[in-house]
Amino acid sequence: MLAAVAQSPLAAALPAPSIEYRLLAPMLIVFGVAVVSVLVEAFAPRRSRYLIQLILGLGGMGVALGAVIGLRGSRATAAVGAVAVDGVTLFLQGAILVVSILGLLFIAERRADRVPMYREGPGTWSLTAARGVDAFTPQAASMPGSSDEIAAMRAGISTTEVFPLTLFAVAGLLLFPASNDLLTMFIALEVLSLPLYLLCGLARRRRLLSQEAALKYFLLGAFSSAFFLYGMALLYGYAGTVRFSGIAEAVTRDTGRSHTLAVLGVAMLAVGLLFKIGAVPFQSWVPDVYQGAPTPVTAFMAAATKIAAVGALLRVLYVAVPDLRNDWRPVLAAVAIATMIAGAVLAITQTDMKRMLAYSSIAHAGFILTALVAANDSGVSAVLFYLAVYGLGTLGAFAVVSLVRDDNGDEATALSAWAGLGRRSPWLASIFALFLLSFAGIPLTGGFMAKFAVFEAASSGGAAALVIVGVICSAIAAFFYVRVIVLMFFTDSPATPPVLVFPTLTTTVVALTAAATLVLGVFPQPLLDLADQAATFAR
């Protein structure tokens, strides 16, 4: 007996998994650069960290974008089927990387803010601090307004930890829409979320508001992640697998027309995904977090996170449960209607620019969901085009907001402070008006073509009621966009007008996003064709 036990294997031999490194290259590059960035933060001299981190971040994401372009036309799964590399994945990863490169430039800005020059004694002033600082607190572990934080500010200490945090968030964002099973998707969700929770609480100015935003985002994000996990458990119990193709096969095999467990699982998953998208009724965090977070983080989060989250929702609905479309389409249509109405109506009542853009973001989430309800290829391509246009325009709009400051150096986000801006800086006001008109869907802007695409897709998919509601909400949204334009060009300036700053990196971001918004409105066909070609899924 002992001899027999000795000869029998105690465990089955596990075959080594096949890792397709070429298909995973964009994500692996960003993950690798993020790890190197952490090592730089640990070992590089403080004086040289900023430049090294900036070069690493921009270089790494630039190489990853090149890898995405090199994979065009691919349609396969990788990492034992855990990751899908197809047209939708590559288009969304390209959009995320473009937005992230511009967002990193915005995050790296150090000349938009100035701190007072103190010369009371040694260690209380530095040339670095006098030249300008970034948007992040010099010592996040200190209490807001404490002596330690003030001393760190006077010494010109820079919080370069934001670079590895941003890179890890970008890596999670790249994996999120590429996930081909629920476990990988949950890991991506946490990888992208945790750095964002930290980044939201690192504002140099209005620290308490920033920390409040981070706490709200963390608590509500953890709550939504729990729903996602519960939905994953329900779907695993229903299908016996977390693989999207396996779930789809289980739904197809279930001929008893009783998909209760699957429908409940999809509903729970949708809570986690719609939270990241900012759709009603999971939008309550958006205005507070967008207002309280550092504006570069707000811009990055508003653009890149929505692109990745919508991509993940696309993959769940179109790959995992396409046969349940009769169950999820009516619910998603109701969510889209509520989201468009809530975003458009509540934006009218706002007196803060960042909160107004936050509610505008909620309304745009409803427009995007309108195309998802179509459940056809034209809906997928319309969503892809809309996400690209929306991401660039949102990043540019928040970048403009950071250029308008009051006498204390804080961002002048009150709408009253923007009165007469067109007379003092016609170009800046005109560019911001361009972004607002694009959000409103005015012709010759990228936003018009994006809305036309999603409404056309919804109409072809039999969702004409959604198109009607969308057009009405677009008209309501145009009211508060035009109100800001009238305020800038046809209203007298306040007694103490805000100060306008024009730092190099932020101005570059504004110029590039404005040019893209205009070009995509006049010559949208190349990107529309690319979106049409990319509307394919690997199963």
Salt bridges, closest charged atoms under 4 A:
GLU41 OE2 - ARG49 NH1 3.54
ASP86 OD1 - ARG315 NH2 3.03
ASP113 OD1 - ARG205 NH2 2.91
ASP134 OD1 - ARG204 NH2 3.29
GLU149 OE2 - ARG207 NH1 2.03
ASP181 OD2 - ARG243 NE 3.96
GLU212 OE2 - LYS216 NZ 2.91
ASP254 OD2 - HIS259 ND1 3.35
ASP288 OD2 - LYS216 NZ 2.92
ASP288 OD1 - ARG355 NH1 2.92
ASP410 OD1 - ARG205 NH1 3.28
ASP492 OD1 - ARG423 NH1 2.89
